[in-house]
Amino acid sequence: MSGTLSQRIEGKRDELIALTQDLIRIPTLNPPGENYHAVCAYLQKRLAGRGFACEMIRAHGAPGDSDRYPRWNLVARHEGTRNGDCVHFNSHHDVVEVGHGWTRDPFGATLEGDRIYGRGACDMKGGLAASIIAAEAFMETHPGYAGAIEISATADEESGGYGGVAYLAEQGYFAPERVQHVIIPEPLNKDRICLGHRGGWWAEIETKGEIAHGSMPFLGDCAVRHMGAVLDAFEDRLFPAMAARHTEMPVVPEGARQSTMNINSIHGGQPEQPPDFTGLPAHCVPDSCRIVIDRRFLVEETVEGVRDEVIGLLEDLKARRANFDYEIRELNRVIPSMTARDAPVVTTVTAAIREELGAEATYVASPGSYDQKHIDRIGKLKNCIAYGPGVLELAHKPDEWVGVTDMLDSARVMGRSLERLLLG
């Protein structure tokens, strides 16, 4: 039976290419959240035509949701002929900004040899397309299967997932009594199973000063210089401390097996002027400087410890540095998530990789978070992994691409997993 399904999937190569290209050509840029309704409507039309019951769900009130940029999600469900488990494939439909350095049309979805190029090709419209092809081929091959199959296309994963999977989880769509197995086709390489991810703590730090004439800085207090002291403390104390901490989580790449922090942005003084401004800046001592930090932490750490470590450095500066004052505002927090290696979805996909690809699966964890965090923490569903086509290092890069062969191979693994879970 599996050979028949694999052949059917291979026979859908042209259909898979066309579906992936259609998805890439809908520019679902986040921010601000463009064309979310268009991509969900496109998928609704396709899946409803193949027997799925489809729901278009707007995440009213979620961060980013507005009448101009509504946060639309699609959940499609196909029922089998008898009772059984539900297998849910969840993919985010949003993509990050294009950025510079492209040599191809970012939304042209150009096919060159075995590669389809475009923003979102790898992360993760190729995975979404592969899961759809796998599910449809399985249903055609085994119309009498048990249980149910769900496919979702959800918003805002690239900005935290609060207008997508988090909202759906709050509404009960990932409750364990409704869904039993979740596969997220993120681009982790076709022979790797991602069990979870590190945690994250984001905060904005502002140092305070006093405005004065720039020719007489001694009459003011430069907030940028105070921020320089913060950055020095990070370099001298925080970064070495983080580098000394290592995790037992199988995080890839190797550099992410330690605690890390990125300084996302820094701004001090006068607001930046628009590009068409031709004047000169005023002569002022800056009375405010702000940075945003992105602290990724290990399962062996706690978010409270991460926060207190940063606050401790700031308080030490306040005690030692004249006129130093600051404010800190937490922006977001994500707790690490890990699925057990003996979980049913893990052992099932492991066997499918062995049978379809002739390889032993490698178990990894993601350096950054993805929507498993919401399925785990809000949905209370632990039986969840990320598995899909694409090379992780291509995500968010110029000339992003996904391999057609990789998508077909991953679709075969997904199809074989459905056979193992839903044929009884």
Secondary structure, DSSP 8 states (H G I E B T S, - for coil): -HHHHHHHHHTTHHHHHHHHHHHHTS--BTTTTTTHHHHHHHHHHHHHTTT-EEEEEE-TTSTT--SSS--EEEEEEEE-SEEEEEEEEEEE--B----S--SS-TTT--EETTEEESTTIIIIIHHHHHHHHHHHHHHHH-TT-EEEEEEEEES-GGGTSTTTHHHHHHTTTT-TTT--EEEE--SS-TTEEEEEE-EEEEEEEEEE-B--BTT-GGGSB-HHHHHHHHHHHIIIIIHHHHHT-B-SS-BSSGGGGB-EEEEEEEEESS----TT--S----B--SEEEEEEEEEE-TTS-HHHHHHHHHHHHHHHHHHSTT--EEEEEEEEE--EE--TTSHHHHHHHHHHHHHHSS--EEEEESS--THHHHHHTT----EEE--SS-GGGTTSTT-EEEHHHHHHHHHHHHHHHHHHH--
